[in-house]
Amino acid sequence: MEGRRFEDRPRKRFSSQPPVKVGERYRVKIEAMGKAGDGIARIKGFVIFVPKTQIGDEVEIVINNVKQKFAFAEVIG
């Protein structure tokens, strides 16, 4: 069997509140790229889209928009 694609990974369901809030800061590692070119990091399995990053980048971010299944952040520092 070939390797699993990113889209084939099992997804965690967050039935309650997402594990991040607007304004919170984190240090994350970018592990994948989204379709629109944003880097993807995860916090407790929750997807965070981070523009202007590449796979392997370790960056400090601030959360600026939170949806039920994902969030958006920007690099700070």
ZIFENPE-V853187 format. One record per backbone hydrogen bond with DSSP energy under -1.0 kcal/mol. NH is the residue of the N-H (numbers start at 1). CO is the residue of the C=O. If there is no record, write none. Layout:
<<NH | CO> <NH | CO>>
This chain:
<<8 | 5> <9 | 6> <23 | 63> <24 | 21> <26 | 61> <28 | 59> <30 | 57> <31 | 40> <32 | 40> <34 | 38> <37 | 34> <39 | 50> <40 | 32> <41 | 48> <43 | 46> <46 | 43> <48 | 41> <49 | 71> <50 | 39> <56 | 30> <57 | 54> <59 | 28> <61 | 26> <62 | 74> <63 | 24> <64 | 72> <65 | 72> <67 | 70> <71 | 47> <72 | 65> <73 | 49> <74 | 62> <76 | 60>>
